[in-house]
Amino acid sequence: MSHGNFCHIQFSSTDAEKTKQFFTEIFGWTFQDIPGFETYAMFQTPGGLGGGVDVGPNAEAPGATGPIIHIEVDDIDATLARIQEMGGSTIVPKTKISDDFGDFALFLDNVGNRFGIWSS
């Protein structure tokens, strides 16, 4: 993977099992549950793009606000600092997912669009 590539797409659900069944049967996605993240399931599309489904208490309700597109970066802290310098803001600071899955953060760009960044 490379700095600047889209690396993870996230969307919310109110029922993880229904969501898994829906996307598996219609699109052929596969899902993986992550120990310690019982309210989050990772998915992979047949072409290899991955993402996650969040059913946790802090997840936004499914709706028109849309998925979160994550951009791979080499250094989350440095990237968040640069985002701040360019007029954006951090909405979720650097957060460890796990040793296997790395860290993420969420930010608003300089016009208010929400994105995520991720680093292994």
N, C-alpha and C positions, 0 to 999 in steps of 0.2 A: 504494500500500500504506500501511497505517497501523500506528502503534505499538500493540502488543497483539494483533494478528491472527496466527493461525497462518499461516506463510508457507512452510514447508518440512517435508517428512516424509522421514526417512532410515531405510533398513534395510540389512542386510548380506546378502551373497551369497558363495558360494564359486566361482561361475562367472558372470561378467558376461554373457556371450553367451547362456547358457541363460536367465538372468533376463530379459534384454531380449526374447528371443523369446517367453517365457511371457506376460509382461504386454502385449506388443504384440499377440499373436494373440488373447488372451482378452479384454483390456480396452480395446484400442485406444490404449494409451499410446505416446507418441513419446519417443525418447531422444536425448541430445546428449552427446558426449564432450567433455571440457574439456582443452585443451592444458595440459600441466604437471600434470594430475591423472589419470594413466593408470589408476589403480585406482578411479576414481569416475566414474559416469555420471549425468547429470541426466535426470529424466523429467518429462513433463507429461501429465496426464490429459486426456481430452476436454473436461472442464469447466474446465480451466485451472489446477487445483491442481498444484503442482510439488513435486519432491523429488529424492532421490538414492539411488543404490545404491552401497555401499562394498564393494569386494573387496580393500582394502589390507591390509597385514600387521598393522595395529593395529585393524582392524575386529573387532568381536565376532563370534563364530560365530553363524550364523543359529540362532534358537531362541526360547524362551519369554520372553527378556528384552524382546523387542519393539522396534518402531521407535522412533526418536527424533523427537519432535514439536518443531519449531522455532517460536519466537515472534518476530515482528518487533519490533525496538526502535529507538529513535532514536539511542541512545548505549550501546554495549556496556559500556564501562568503568563508566559511571554505574550501569547496570543491575546489573552484577556486584557493585558496592559495596553497592547496596540489597539484593540477594539475601543477601549476607554479613550485613548489619545485621539482616535478618529471620530469621536462623538457618539459611540455606542455605549451600552451599559451591560453589566453582568446581572442576570436574574437568578441563576443558580451557580454558585461558585464551584470550583474544581471539586469533584466528588468521586471517590473511589467506587468502582463497580465491584471489582474483585481482582485478584492477582492475574487470573486468566483473561479478563475482559478489559482491564485498564481503567481509565478515568474519563469523566465527561464534565462539561459545563454547558449552561445555556446562556445566551446573550440576546440582546436586542441590537439590531444594526442602527445606524445613524438616522433612520427614518421610522423605526419602531417595529421592524419585522423580526420575528423570533427564529433563532437558529440554535443548533447545538454544535459543540466541538468535541472531538474525541481523540484520545491518544492512548496507545498501548503501553 
